[in-house]
Amino acid sequence: MKKFYKILEDMIQKSLQDSGYNVSSVVVNESNRPDLGEYQYNGSMTLAKEFHKSPIEIAKDIVEKLSKDSFFKDVNIAGPGFINMTISDQALIDWTNIDDYKYEKIDKKIFLDYGGANVAKSLHVGHLRSANIGEALKRLCNYLGYETISDTHLGDWGRPLGLVILELSKRYPNWSYFNGSHTGDYEDVDITNALLEEIYPYASNKAKEDASYLKEAQEMTKRLQNHEKGIYDLWLKIMEVSRKSILSIYKRLNTTFDLYKGESDEEEFIPELLDYLNKINILEDSEGAKVIFVSEEDDKLEIPPMLILKSDGGLLYSTTELATIYDRIKAYNPNEIWYLVDKRQELHFVQAFRAAYKAKIAPKETKLVFAGFGTMNGPDGKPFKTRDGGVMRLEDLLSSVKDECLKRLNSDITNNREEIAEKIAISVVKYADLLPVRDSDYVFDLEKFCDLEGKTGPYILYSVVRMKSLLTKAKESNINYSKISVISSEYDRKLMLLLNNLDSVLNKSFNNKSLNDITEYLYDLTTSYNRFYTEHIILKEENELKRESWLCLTKIVYEITNLLLNILAIEVPEKM
C-alpha cells in the first residue's frame, strides 16, 4: 500500500536527523491554512524545549533541507515555527499513478463480537448499529491484512426462552413436546416467526404482572437448561425457525458471520470455568452469592463486583459472558477481542474484562476491547420508535426506506426496480448509521437520508454510477488512457491530494474503531470528483494528455470509491 503521509514524515525525520535532532517519530497533518501549504508539521515547538533552541531556528533547519528536494513546490515557515509544505506537480502525478492499494498480511488475529440478536424475538432497530459497525470493521480489518473471526453471539439461552416455551405449553398443551412419556419423533408443529414474535412480549408482560406465571417461567427455564426431553427438542425447533428469520435480515444488510454461536454454546464450559475459579480462590461470598471483586484504587466511579453465582446457585448473564471469553481464548487464541455493543452496556464489559484478566482467563497481552456505540434516535431525539410508541422492527424500517427509494427512483428505469431500490435503501441506512462518530447518538431522518444531495448513501451511489457511465462511454468510443500526465486545474489537484490520503483515512478508522472517517472521506472524494466532472468536458476534450489524465483520475476515484463502499458493505446498483 502506498503511504503518502509516511513518505512526508520520513523526509522530515531525515532532515531533522541530518540537522542533529534525533527524533523517534514525526507527525504530519493536513494544513489548516491551505493558502500557505497543503501539509503542515508542527513539531518544532516541542523540539525547541528538548534541544534548547527557538522553534524558528529548528524550523529553518528543516526547511533548508526540504526546499532542496524536487518533491516540494514550496516549503515555508508560518507563525512561531509551523512548517507548511506544497507538493510539486510531478511528485503528485507520480504518486497518484502508483497503482498499489493492497496491504501485506499482518500476523494478528482479531475476534469481533457483533449482531447480538435474541432468538424468538424480532430484530429491532437497536440491532442495526451493531450489525453495520461490526461488519464494516471486520471488512476493514481484513483489507488491512488482519485475520478475523466474527460471531453474532445469539441470545438463545435463559428466561426469554423459558417464557416462550411456557406460553406455548399453555396454548398448545397437547403437543407431544409437553408429554413427558412421549417416545419416538415429535410432530411437525406449526411454529412461525410471527407466532414467536407475538408470544414473547405477551409472556414477558404477563410475568411482570403475575408472580405465579413468573415462577412457572423460571421452572421452565431450568427444565430447558437441564436438557429435559421434549422441552429441549422444542427449543431446537424454535431455534431453527428464529435463526432463519434473523439470518434473512442480516443478509439484507450484507452482514455475515464466521460463527453463529449463542449463549447456549457456552453452557458446556461453565462447569470447567467454575471449577477453575474455585481452584484459584478468586470467588468471594457476598450475601450468599459468589462474586469476583473487580474495583481498582484509581476508579473514579464505583465498579460493583461481578456476580458469578446467585445465592440459589443459579447462573447469570455475567457467568455466560466470562465463559464466552474463556471459550474464545481457548479455542481461537486471538490477539484482540472487540465487542461492538450499545455503549450503555459499558459497565458490564468493564466488569467482565477485569474479571477475565484478574482470573488470568485472558492473558495480559490479549486486548479485550469495548467499542460501544450510540443510539439511533427518532425526530424527538429518543431511541427510534413506531408511531404508537413501540420498538420498531428492523425489517419494517428497511421496508419503509425501500418504499421511499422506490418513489424517488428514476421513472425511466423499468427493469429490476425492486432490486435497485433495495440496494439504495441499504445504502441509506448504512451510510446514515456509519456517518456519525461511533459512540455518538444520531437522529434518523428518512427524508434527509434518502436525498440525492448531501451526505447520504444515494448521493455516493449516484456519483459512482456517473463515474462508471463515463468510463463505459470512453470504452465504447475506443478512447484509451493509461496514466496521468498533467495537472490542468485546481480540481485535478484536489482530487489527487484526496486520493493519496487513503492510507491515512483507513488507519485512522481502524485505530478509532469508527467508520465516520471513511464515510466523511467518501463524501469529500465524491464531492470533489463531481466538481471536477462539472468543470471538465472530459470525452470531448481535444488535448489528449488532458483527456487521458482526466479519465485516469476518474478510473482511480471509481475504484477507490467502490473499495470503500465494499468495506462499508454497501452494494452499487447498475442504474439510479
C-alpha positions as CSV (number, residue, x, y, z in Angstrom):
1,M,0.0,0.0,0.0
2,K,1.4,3.4,-1.0
3,K,1.7,5.5,2.2
4,F,1.9,9.2,1.2
5,Y,2.0,10.5,4.7
6,K,4.8,8.2,5.7
7,I,6.9,9.5,2.9
8,L,6.4,13.1,4.1
9,E,7.1,12.1,7.7
10,D,10.2,10.1,6.8
11,M,11.5,13.1,4.8
12,I,11.1,15.4,7.7
13,Q,12.6,13.0,10.1
14,K,15.6,12.6,7.9
15,S,16.0,16.4,7.6
16,L,15.9,16.6,11.4
17,Q,18.4,13.9,11.9
18,D,20.7,15.5,9.3
19,S,20.5,18.7,11.3
20,G,21.4,16.9,14.6
21,Y,17.9,16.4,16.0
22,N,17.4,12.8,16.8
23,V,13.7,12.1,17.0
24,S,11.9,8.7,17.0
25,S,8.8,9.8,15.1
26,V,7.2,12.7,13.2
27,V,3.6,13.5,12.6
28,V,2.4,15.4,9.5
29,N,-1.2,16.8,9.3
30,E,-3.2,18.5,6.6
31,S,-2.6,22.2,6.7
32,N,-5.3,24.3,8.3
33,R,-4.0,27.2,6.2
34,P,-4.3,25.9,2.6
35,D,-3.2,29.4,1.4
36,L,0.2,28.6,3.0
37,G,0.5,24.9,2.1
38,E,-1.2,21.5,1.7
39,Y,0.5,19.8,4.7
40,Q,1.9,21.0,8.0
41,Y,4.5,19.9,10.5
42,N,4.2,21.5,14.0
43,G,6.9,19.6,15.9
44,S,9.4,22.5,16.0
45,M,7.7,23.8,19.2
46,T,8.1,20.5,21.0
47,L,11.7,20.0,19.9
48,A,12.6,23.5,21.0
49,K,12.2,22.6,24.6
50,E,14.2,19.4,24.2
51,F,17.1,20.9,22.3
52,H,17.0,24.3,23.9
53,K,16.7,26.2,20.7
54,S,14.0,28.5,19.3
55,P,11.2,26.9,17.2
56,I,12.1,29.2,14.3
57,E,15.7,28.1,14.4
58,I,14.7,24.4,14.2
59,A,12.1,25.1,11.5
60,K,14.7,26.9,9.4
61,D,17.0,23.9,9.6
62,I,14.2,21.6,8.4
63,V,13.1,24.0,5.6
64,E,16.6,24.4,4.3
65,K,16.8,20.6,3.7
66,L,13.3,20.1,2.4
67,S,13.5,23.0,-0.1
68,K,16.2,21.3,-2.0
69,D,14.0,18.3,-2.7
70,S,12.0,18.3,-6.0
71,F,9.2,16.6,-4.1
72,F,8.1,20.0,-3.0
73,K,6.8,23.0,-4.9
74,D,7.1,25.2,-1.8
75,V,8.1,24.9,1.9
76,N,7.7,27.9,4.2
77,I,7.5,28.8,7.9
78,A,4.5,30.5,9.5
79,G,3.9,31.8,13.0
80,P,6.3,30.6,15.7
81,G,7.6,27.7,13.7
82,F,4.8,25.9,11.7
83,I,6.2,24.3,8.6
84,N,3.9,24.4,5.6
85,M,4.5,22.2,2.5
86,T,3.1,22.2,-1.0
87,I,3.8,19.1,-3.2
88,S,5.2,19.6,-6.7
89,D,3.0,18.7,-9.6
90,Q,5.3,15.9,-10.8
91,A,5.6,14.3,-7.4
92,L,1.8,14.4,-7.1
93,I,1.4,12.9,-10.5
94,D,3.9,10.2,-9.9
95,W,2.3,9.2,-6.6
96,T,-1.2,9.2,-7.9
97,N,-0.1,6.9,-10.8
98,I,1.3,4.3,-8.4
99,D,-1.3,1.5,-8.5
100,D,-0.7,-0.1,-5.1
101,Y,-3.7,-0.3,-2.8
102,K,-3.0,-3.7,-1.2
103,Y,-1.8,-4.3,2.3
104,E,0.6,-7.1,3.4
105,K,-0.8,-9.8,5.7
106,I,-0.4,-9.0,9.4
107,D,0.2,-11.8,11.8
108,K,-2.5,-10.8,14.1
109,K,-6.0,-12.3,14.8
110,I,-8.9,-10.1,15.8
111,F,-12.2,-11.7,17.1
112,L,-15.2,-9.5,16.6
113,D,-18.5,-9.9,18.5
114,Y,-21.4,-8.1,16.9
115,G,-25.0,-8.6,16.0
116,G,-26.3,-9.9,19.3
117,A,-29.8,-10.9,18.1
118,N,-32.2,-12.6,20.5
119,V,-33.8,-15.8,19.5
120,A,-37.7,-15.8,19.4
121,K,-37.8,-12.0,19.1
122,S,-37.8,-9.8,16.0
123,L,-34.7,-7.9,15.2
124,H,-35.4,-4.2,16.1
125,V,-33.7,-1.0,15.1
126,G,-31.4,-1.3,18.1
127,H,-29.7,-4.2,16.3
128,L,-28.9,-2.1,13.3
129,R,-25.8,-0.4,14.6
130,S,-24.0,-3.5,15.9
131,A,-24.5,-5.3,12.6
132,N,-23.4,-2.3,10.4
133,I,-20.4,-1.2,12.5
134,G,-19.3,-4.8,13.2
135,E,-19.5,-5.9,9.6
136,A,-17.7,-2.8,8.3
137,L,-14.9,-3.1,10.9
138,K,-14.4,-6.8,10.1
139,R,-14.1,-5.9,6.4
140,L,-11.7,-3.1,7.2
141,C,-9.5,-5.4,9.3
142,N,-9.4,-7.9,6.5
143,Y,-8.5,-5.3,4.0
144,L,-5.7,-4.0,6.2
145,G,-4.3,-7.5,6.4
146,Y,-5.6,-8.8,9.7
147,E,-7.1,-12.3,10.2
148,T,-10.6,-12.0,11.7
149,I,-13.2,-14.3,13.3
150,S,-16.7,-12.9,13.7
151,D,-19.5,-14.2,15.9
152,T,-23.1,-12.9,16.3
153,H,-23.4,-14.4,19.8
154,L,-27.1,-15.1,19.8
155,G,-29.2,-14.6,22.9
156,D,-30.7,-18.1,22.9
157,W,-30.5,-19.4,26.4
158,G,-32.2,-18.1,29.5
159,R,-35.5,-16.8,30.8
160,P,-36.8,-15.3,27.5
161,L,-36.8,-18.8,26.0
162,G,-38.4,-20.2,29.2
163,L,-41.2,-17.7,28.8
164,V,-41.8,-18.6,25.2
165,I,-41.9,-22.3,25.9
166,L,-44.1,-21.8,28.9
167,E,-46.6,-19.8,26.9
168,L,-46.6,-22.4,24.1
169,S,-47.3,-25.1,26.7
170,K,-50.3,-23.0,27.9
171,R,-51.7,-22.6,24.4
172,Y,-50.9,-26.0,22.9
173,P,-50.8,-28.4,25.9
174,N,-51.5,-31.4,23.6
175,W,-48.2,-31.0,21.7
176,S,-46.1,-34.1,22.2
177,Y,-43.2,-32.0,23.3
178,F,-45.0,-31.5,26.6
179,N,-45.8,-35.2,27.1
180,G,-43.0,-36.5,29.4
181,S,-43.8,-40.1,28.4
182,H,-43.7,-39.5,24.7
183,T,-41.4,-41.7,22.6
184,G,-40.3,-41.5,19.0
185,D,-40.3,-38.5,16.8
186,Y,-42.2,-35.3,17.7
187,E,-44.9,-33.9,15.4
188,D,-44.2,-31.2,13.0
189,V,-45.9,-28.3,14.8
190,D,-46.6,-25.1,13.1
191,I,-44.2,-22.6,14.8
192,T,-43.8,-19.5,12.7
193,N,-41.6,-16.4,13.4
194,A,-44.8,-14.3,13.6
195,L,-46.1,-16.6,16.4
196,L,-42.8,-16.3,18.3
197,E,-42.8,-12.5,17.9
198,E,-46.3,-12.3,19.3
199,I,-45.7,-14.7,22.2
200,Y,-42.6,-13.3,23.7
201,P,-43.9,-9.8,24.6
202,Y,-47.2,-11.3,25.8
203,A,-45.4,-13.7,28.1
204,S,-42.9,-11.1,29.2
205,N,-45.6,-8.7,30.2
206,K,-47.6,-11.4,31.9
207,A,-44.6,-12.4,34.0
208,K,-44.3,-8.8,35.3
209,E,-47.9,-8.8,36.4
210,D,-48.3,-12.4,37.6
211,A,-45.8,-13.8,40.2
212,S,-47.0,-17.3,39.8
213,Y,-46.6,-17.1,36.0
214,L,-43.0,-15.8,36.5
215,K,-42.3,-18.7,38.9
216,E,-43.5,-21.1,36.2
217,A,-41.3,-19.5,33.6
218,Q,-38.3,-19.8,36.0
219,E,-39.1,-23.5,36.4
220,M,-39.4,-23.9,32.6
221,T,-36.1,-22.3,32.1
222,K,-34.4,-24.7,34.5
223,R,-36.1,-27.6,32.6
224,L,-34.7,-26.3,29.3
225,Q,-31.2,-25.8,30.8
226,N,-31.3,-29.3,32.2
227,H,-31.9,-30.5,28.6
228,E,-35.2,-32.1,29.6
229,K,-36.5,-34.3,26.8
230,G,-39.3,-32.6,24.8
231,I,-38.6,-29.2,26.2
232,Y,-35.1,-29.1,24.8
233,D,-36.4,-30.6,21.5
234,L,-38.9,-27.8,21.2
235,W,-36.2,-25.3,21.9
236,L,-34.3,-26.7,18.9
237,K,-37.4,-26.2,16.7
238,I,-37.7,-22.6,17.9
239,M,-34.1,-22.1,17.2
240,E,-34.4,-23.3,13.7
241,V,-37.4,-21.0,12.9
242,S,-36.0,-17.9,14.6
243,R,-32.5,-18.3,13.3
244,K,-33.7,-18.5,9.7
245,S,-35.6,-15.2,10.2
246,I,-32.6,-13.5,11.9
247,L,-30.2,-14.5,9.1
248,S,-32.6,-13.2,6.4
249,I,-32.4,-9.7,7.9
250,Y,-28.7,-9.9,8.3
251,K,-28.5,-11.0,4.7
252,R,-30.4,-7.8,3.6
253,L,-27.8,-5.8,5.5
254,N,-24.9,-7.7,3.8
255,T,-23.9,-8.9,7.2
256,T,-22.2,-12.2,7.7
257,F,-20.5,-14.2,10.5
258,D,-17.9,-16.9,10.7
259,L,-19.6,-18.3,13.7
260,Y,-23.3,-18.3,14.7
261,K,-22.8,-19.4,18.3
262,G,-25.0,-18.3,21.2
263,E,-25.2,-18.3,24.9
264,S,-26.2,-22.0,24.8
265,D,-22.9,-22.9,23.3
266,E,-21.1,-21.6,26.3
267,E,-23.0,-23.8,28.7
268,E,-20.6,-26.7,28.4
269,F,-17.7,-24.5,29.5
270,I,-19.4,-23.2,32.7
271,P,-18.6,-26.2,35.0
272,E,-15.0,-26.1,33.8
273,L,-14.8,-22.4,34.4
274,L,-16.4,-22.6,37.8
275,D,-14.0,-25.4,38.8
276,Y,-11.1,-23.3,37.7
277,L,-12.3,-20.1,39.5
278,N,-12.8,-22.2,42.7
279,K,-9.3,-23.7,42.4
280,I,-7.6,-20.3,42.2
281,N,-9.8,-19.0,45.1
282,I,-11.0,-15.9,43.3
283,L,-14.6,-16.3,44.1
284,E,-15.8,-14.5,47.3
285,D,-19.1,-14.6,49.2
286,S,-21.4,-11.7,49.1
287,E,-24.8,-12.2,50.8
288,G,-24.8,-15.8,49.8
289,A,-23.8,-15.2,46.2
290,K,-20.4,-15.8,44.6
291,V,-18.7,-12.7,43.1
292,I,-15.3,-11.5,41.8
293,F,-14.3,-8.1,43.1
294,V,-13.0,-6.0,40.2
295,S,-12.8,-2.5,41.6
296,E,-9.4,-0.7,41.4
297,E,-7.9,2.0,43.6
298,D,-7.9,4.7,40.9
299,D,-11.6,4.2,39.9
300,K,-13.4,7.5,39.7
301,L,-16.8,5.7,39.8
302,E,-17.8,2.7,41.9
303,I,-17.4,-0.6,39.9
304,P,-19.5,-3.3,41.6
305,P,-18.2,-6.8,41.9
306,M,-19.1,-9.3,39.0
307,L,-21.8,-11.7,40.1
308,I,-20.9,-15.2,39.1
309,L,-23.4,-17.4,41.0
310,K,-26.7,-16.4,42.7
311,S,-27.4,-17.4,46.2
312,D,-29.5,-20.3,45.0
313,G,-26.7,-21.5,42.8
314,G,-28.3,-20.1,39.6
315,L,-26.2,-18.8,36.7
316,L,-26.3,-15.3,35.3
317,Y,-25.6,-13.5,32.1
318,S,-22.3,-12.4,33.5
319,T,-21.4,-16.0,34.1
320,T,-22.0,-16.8,30.5
321,E,-20.0,-13.7,29.4
322,L,-17.0,-14.9,31.3
323,A,-17.4,-18.4,29.9
324,T,-17.6,-16.9,26.4
325,I,-14.2,-15.2,26.9
326,Y,-12.8,-18.4,28.3
327,D,-14.0,-20.4,25.3
328,R,-12.9,-17.8,22.7
329,I,-9.4,-17.6,24.0
330,K,-9.0,-21.3,24.5
331,A,-10.4,-22.2,21.0
332,Y,-9.0,-19.3,18.9
333,N,-6.2,-17.6,20.8
334,P,-7.0,-14.2,19.3
335,N,-4.7,-11.2,19.9
336,E,-7.7,-8.9,20.4
337,I,-11.4,-9.4,21.0
338,W,-13.6,-6.4,20.0
339,Y,-17.2,-6.1,21.4
340,L,-19.5,-3.9,19.2
341,V,-22.4,-3.2,21.5
342,D,-24.5,-0.4,22.9
343,K,-22.4,2.0,24.9
344,R,-24.9,1.7,27.8
345,Q,-23.5,-1.8,28.4
346,E,-20.1,-0.5,29.2
347,L,-20.2,-1.3,32.9
348,H,-21.0,-4.9,32.2
349,F,-17.9,-5.3,30.0
350,V,-15.6,-3.4,32.3
351,Q,-16.5,-6.0,35.0
352,A,-16.2,-8.9,32.6
353,F,-12.8,-7.7,31.2
354,R,-11.4,-7.0,34.7
355,A,-12.6,-10.4,35.9
356,A,-11.1,-12.2,32.9
357,Y,-7.7,-10.5,33.5
358,K,-7.8,-11.0,37.3
359,A,-8.6,-14.7,36.9
360,K,-5.9,-15.0,34.2
361,I,-8.6,-16.3,31.8
362,A,-7.3,-13.6,29.4
363,P,-3.6,-13.2,29.2
364,K,-2.3,-9.6,29.7
365,E,-1.2,-9.4,26.1
366,T,-4.7,-10.2,24.8
367,K,-6.6,-7.0,24.3
368,L,-10.2,-7.0,25.3
369,V,-11.9,-4.0,23.6
370,F,-15.2,-2.5,24.3
371,A,-16.3,-0.4,21.3
372,G,-19.6,1.0,22.4
373,F,-21.9,2.8,20.0
374,G,-24.6,5.4,20.5
375,T,-28.3,5.1,19.8
376,M,-30.2,5.7,16.6
377,N,-32.9,8.1,17.5
378,G,-36.2,9.4,16.1
379,P,-37.0,13.1,15.4
380,D,-37.8,13.5,19.1
381,G,-34.2,12.7,20.0
382,K,-35.2,9.5,21.7
383,P,-34.5,5.9,20.6
384,F,-36.3,5.2,17.4
385,K,-39.9,4.0,17.9
386,T,-43.0,3.2,15.8
387,R,-45.8,5.8,15.7
388,D,-47.7,4.0,18.5
389,G,-44.5,4.2,20.7
390,G,-43.4,0.6,20.3
391,V,-40.0,-0.6,19.3
392,M,-39.7,-0.6,15.5
393,R,-38.8,-3.9,13.9
394,L,-35.7,-3.7,11.8
395,E,-37.5,-5.3,8.9
396,D,-40.2,-2.6,9.0
397,L,-37.6,0.1,8.9
398,L,-35.8,-1.4,5.9
399,S,-39.1,-1.8,4.1
400,S,-40.2,1.8,4.7
401,V,-36.8,3.1,3.4
402,K,-37.1,0.9,0.4
403,D,-40.6,2.2,-0.3
404,E,-39.3,5.7,-0.1
405,C,-36.5,4.9,-2.5
406,L,-38.9,3.3,-5.0
407,K,-40.9,6.5,-5.1
408,R,-37.8,8.5,-5.8
409,L,-36.3,6.1,-8.4
410,N,-36.0,7.5,-11.9
411,S,-39.1,6.6,-13.9
412,D,-37.0,5.7,-16.9
413,I,-35.8,2.6,-15.0
414,T,-38.3,-0.1,-15.8
415,N,-36.2,-3.3,-15.2
416,N,-35.1,-4.5,-11.8
417,R,-36.7,-1.6,-9.9
418,E,-37.2,-3.6,-6.7
419,E,-33.6,-4.8,-6.7
420,I,-32.2,-1.3,-7.4
421,A,-34.5,0.2,-4.7
422,E,-33.3,-2.4,-2.2
423,K,-29.6,-1.6,-2.8
424,I,-30.3,2.1,-2.5
425,A,-32.3,1.5,0.7
426,I,-29.5,-0.4,2.3
427,S,-27.1,2.4,1.3
428,V,-29.4,4.8,3.0
429,V,-29.5,3.1,6.4
430,K,-25.8,2.0,6.3
431,Y,-24.3,5.3,5.3
432,A,-26.5,7.2,7.8
433,D,-25.6,4.8,10.5
434,L,-21.9,4.8,9.9
435,L,-21.6,8.6,9.3
436,P,-21.5,9.7,13.0
437,V,-18.6,9.0,15.3
438,R,-19.3,5.5,16.7
439,D,-20.2,6.4,20.3
440,S,-22.4,9.3,19.2
441,D,-26.2,9.2,19.1
442,Y,-27.9,10.4,15.9
443,V,-31.3,11.2,14.5
444,F,-32.5,9.0,11.6
445,D,-34.3,11.3,9.2
446,L,-35.9,9.3,6.4
447,E,-36.4,12.3,4.0
448,K,-33.0,13.6,4.5
449,F,-31.1,10.4,4.2
450,C,-32.9,9.3,1.1
451,D,-32.0,12.6,-0.7
452,L,-29.6,12.6,-3.7
453,E,-27.9,15.7,-2.2
454,G,-25.7,16.0,0.9
455,K,-24.1,13.3,3.0
456,T,-26.2,10.4,2.0
457,G,-25.9,6.9,0.6
458,P,-27.8,7.8,-2.5
459,Y,-25.5,10.7,-3.2
460,I,-22.5,8.5,-3.0
461,L,-24.1,5.8,-5.2
462,Y,-25.2,8.3,-7.8
463,S,-21.7,9.6,-8.1
464,V,-20.3,6.1,-8.6
465,V,-22.9,5.3,-11.2
466,R,-21.9,8.6,-13.0
467,M,-18.2,7.6,-13.0
468,K,-19.0,4.1,-14.4
469,S,-21.1,5.6,-17.1
470,L,-18.3,7.9,-18.2
471,L,-15.8,5.1,-18.3
472,T,-18.2,2.9,-20.2
473,K,-18.7,5.6,-22.8
474,A,-14.9,6.1,-23.1
475,K,-14.6,2.3,-23.8
476,E,-17.4,2.3,-26.3
477,S,-15.6,5.3,-28.1
478,N,-12.3,3.4,-28.1
479,I,-10.6,6.1,-26.1
480,N,-7.5,4.7,-24.5
481,Y,-5.9,6.0,-21.3
482,S,-3.0,4.6,-19.2
483,K,-1.6,7.3,-16.9
484,I,-1.9,10.8,-15.5
485,S,0.5,13.2,-17.3
486,V,-0.7,16.7,-16.4
487,I,-2.4,18.6,-13.7
488,S,-4.5,21.2,-15.5
489,S,-6.7,22.7,-12.8
490,E,-7.2,23.0,-9.1
491,Y,-9.9,20.4,-9.3
492,D,-7.4,17.8,-10.6
493,R,-5.0,18.7,-7.8
494,K,-7.7,18.5,-5.1
495,L,-8.7,15.0,-6.3
496,M,-5.2,13.7,-6.4
497,L,-4.4,15.0,-2.9
498,L,-7.5,13.3,-1.6
499,L,-6.6,10.0,-3.3
500,N,-3.2,10.0,-1.6
501,N,-4.8,10.4,1.8
502,L,-6.4,6.9,1.6
503,D,-3.9,5.0,3.8
504,S,-4.2,7.7,6.5
505,V,-8.0,7.5,6.5
506,L,-8.2,3.7,6.6
507,N,-5.7,3.5,9.5
508,K,-7.4,6.3,11.4
509,S,-10.7,4.5,11.1
510,F,-9.1,1.2,12.3
511,N,-7.4,2.9,15.3
512,N,-10.6,4.7,16.3
513,K,-12.8,1.7,15.5
514,S,-15.2,4.1,13.9
515,L,-16.3,4.3,10.3
516,N,-17.0,8.0,10.2
517,D,-13.5,8.7,8.9
518,I,-14.3,6.6,5.8
519,T,-17.9,8.0,5.3
520,E,-16.6,11.6,5.5
521,Y,-13.8,10.8,3.1
522,L,-16.2,9.2,0.7
523,Y,-18.3,12.3,0.7
524,D,-15.3,14.6,0.3
525,L,-13.9,12.4,-2.6
526,T,-17.2,12.2,-4.5
527,T,-18.0,15.8,-4.0
528,S,-14.5,16.8,-5.2
529,Y,-15.0,14.5,-8.2
530,N,-18.4,15.9,-9.0
531,R,-16.9,19.4,-9.1
532,F,-14.1,18.1,-11.3
533,Y,-16.6,16.4,-13.6
534,T,-18.7,19.6,-13.9
535,E,-15.7,21.8,-14.8
536,H,-14.3,19.4,-17.5
537,I,-16.0,18.2,-20.7
538,I,-13.9,15.1,-20.5
539,L,-14.7,12.9,-23.5
540,K,-14.8,15.9,-25.9
541,E,-11.5,17.4,-24.7
542,E,-9.2,17.8,-27.7
543,N,-6.0,17.8,-25.7
544,E,-5.2,14.1,-25.5
545,L,-2.9,14.4,-22.4
546,K,-5.7,16.3,-20.5
547,R,-8.3,13.8,-21.6
548,E,-6.2,10.8,-20.7
549,S,-5.3,12.3,-17.3
550,W,-8.9,13.0,-16.5
551,L,-10.1,9.5,-17.5
552,C,-7.3,8.0,-15.4
553,L,-8.3,10.1,-12.4
554,T,-11.9,9.0,-12.9
555,K,-10.9,5.4,-13.0
556,I,-8.9,5.7,-9.8
557,V,-11.7,7.6,-8.0
558,Y,-14.1,5.0,-9.2
559,E,-12.0,2.1,-7.9
560,I,-11.3,3.7,-4.6
561,T,-14.9,4.6,-4.0
562,N,-16.0,1.0,-4.8
563,L,-13.3,-0.3,-2.5
564,L,-14.6,1.8,0.4
565,L,-18.2,1.0,-0.3
566,N,-17.4,-2.7,-0.2
567,I,-15.7,-2.1,3.2
568,L,-19.0,-0.5,4.4
569,A,-20.9,-3.5,2.9
570,I,-22.8,-1.2,0.5
571,E,-23.6,-2.5,-3.0
572,V,-23.7,-0.3,-6.0
573,P,-26.7,-0.6,-8.4
574,E,-26.3,-0.7,-12.1
575,K,-28.6,2.4,-12.6
576,M,-30.3,5.0,-10.4
